[in-house]
């Protein structure tokens, strides 16, 4: 499969910033580690967009971030992967 582009919604970027800031406040460098890990996982989606499980919302998929208790909610489109949100795994989002 050809590598797809990544498109992050404004809400996903806000989620990323809030999570990284939270971690950084509690432990120096942890916010940076989270963001770095997130972007490494997103890179995988470019070539393997169906790696995540089927999402709770129809038409979405969920990528579990195993090193942190978060999941990335996304949609696969024809030419890109759209990152919708980043949620704590224990948070209800419906």
C-alpha positions in Angstrom: 0.0 0.0 0.0 1.1 3.5 -0.8 1.9 5.8 2.1 -1.0 8.0 3.0 -0.9 11.6 4.3 -1.9 12.4 7.9 -4.4 15.1 8.6 -4.9 16.0 12.3 -8.1 17.9 13.3 -7.8 21.0 15.4 -9.4 19.1 18.2 -6.8 16.3 18.0 -4.0 18.9 18.2 -5.6 20.5 21.2 -5.9 17.0 22.8 -2.2 16.3 22.1 -1.1 19.7 23.6 -3.3 19.2 26.7 -2.0 15.7 27.3 1.6 16.6 26.7 1.3 19.7 29.0 -0.3 17.6 31.7 2.5 15.0 31.6 5.1 17.7 31.5 3.7 19.4 34.7 4.0 16.1 36.6 7.3 14.9 35.3 9.9 16.8 33.3 10.4 15.3 29.8 7.3 13.1 30.0 5.3 15.4 27.9 8.0 15.3 25.2 8.2 11.5 25.5 4.4 11.3 25.0 4.4 13.5 21.9 7.4 11.7 20.4 5.7 8.3 21.0 2.4 9.6 19.5 4.1 10.8 16.3 6.0 7.5 15.9 2.7 5.6 16.1 1.1 8.1 13.7 3.9 7.4 11.2 2.9 3.7 11.2 -0.6 4.7 10.2 0.7 6.2 6.9 1.6 2.8 5.6 -0.7 0.6 7.7 -3.9 2.6 8.2 -6.0 -0.4 9.3 -3.7 -1.4 12.1 -6.1 0.0 14.7 -9.2 -1.8 15.9 -12.7 -0.9 14.7 -13.9 2.2 16.5 -16.9 2.6 18.8 -18.3 5.2 16.3 -19.2 3.9 12.9 -16.5 4.6 10.3 -13.7 5.2 12.8 -10.8 3.2 14.0 -8.9 3.3 17.3 -5.1 3.1 17.6 -4.1 2.1 21.2 -1.0 3.9 22.5 0.4 1.0 24.5 3.1 3.0 26.4 0.5 5.5 27.6 -3.2 5.0 28.6 -4.5 6.8 25.4 -6.1 5.9 22.1 -6.2 7.8 18.9 -9.5 7.9 17.1 -9.1 8.2 13.3 -10.8 7.7 10.0 -9.2 6.3 6.8 -10.0 8.3 3.7 -9.0 7.6 0.1 -5.8 9.7 0.2 -5.2 10.4 3.9 -5.7 9.3 7.5 -7.7 11.8 9.5 -6.8 12.0 13.2 -10.0 13.0 15.0 -9.3 12.8 18.8 -7.0 11.5 21.4 -8.8 10.0 24.4 -7.8 8.5 27.7 -8.6 4.8 27.4 -10.9 4.8 30.4 -12.9 7.9 29.3 -16.3 7.4 27.8 -16.6 9.5 24.6 -20.0 8.7 23.2 
